[in-house]
Amino acid sequence: MLKSSRKPILAPPQAEKEYSVRIYPDQCDGCELCVEFCPVDVLEIDLESYNSRMLHYAKTAKPDDCVGCKQCERLCPTASIFISEKEVS
């Protein structure tokens, strides 16, 4: 196999601050865009629960791993995910 000297342009995201992930399950349609594009696998689809529209919805699997990139928030077609910086006390 050929060795490549190519390197990633951007470094992997690193958490500088703590973030909270808020998901509104009744708005979520379970499209999985947030799950697929999260660089640190914070989200997953809850296959055991349904929202009021009888759809599986996204939930936070590893909330402490969020790096605040807001990919999920930007990609969500139903605007049901919000990322905010936690208050440090």
N, C-alpha and C positions, 0 to 999 in steps of 0.2 A: 504494500500500500504506500502511496506517495505521502510524504510529510508536507504539511502546509505551514507557511510562516505567517498566515493570516491570524489576526488577533481581533477580538471584539472592539468596536468603536467606543462603546460605552461600558463602563464598569457595571456589574450587577447592582441593583438598588440596595442601599444600606439604610437601616433605620437610624435617623438622627434624633427623632423625637418620637413620642408615643402617640398613636392614633386610635380613634375608636371608629368602628364600622357599624353603621345603623342601616338596617334593612327593613323596609315596610313590606311584610309578607303578602298583605292583601293586594298590593299593586304589582307584585312580581308575577311574571308569567312563566318562569322556569326555562327561559331560552338558553341558559348556560353560557352566554357570552362573558359574563363576569368570571365564571369559573375557568374558562379556557384562557383568558387573557391576563389573569392575575399572575405576576411573576414569582410570587412566593407561596402560592396555593393556600390563601387565607380562606377562600370560600368553597362551598360545596352545595349540591342540591339535596334538600331534605326529602328523601324518598319515603319516609314514614309518615309525613304530615301533608295536609292539603290546606290551601287558603280558602277564602270564601267562594272562589270561582272554581273550586275542585281541581286546582293545579298544584303540582309540587313547586316549591319555591326555594330560593337560595338562602343559605344560612352561613354564619361564620364558623368555620371549623377550627381555625387557629387565630383568634383575634389579636393575640399579642405579637404575631409575626408581621402585622401590617406595616409597610414602609411608607405609606402615604403617597403613593404614586398617582392615585385616583383614576387608574385605568378603568376600574369597574364602574365608577361613578360616571365617567364620560361615555362609556359604551352602553350603559343600560338604556334600552329603548323605552322603558316604562318609568324611568326616573325614580326607582325605588331604592337606590343605594346612595348613602351619603357618608363621606369620610370627613372626620373633623379631628383637629389636634386636641389631645387631652390636656387638661389644665394640670400643671405641675405644682404640687404644693410643698 
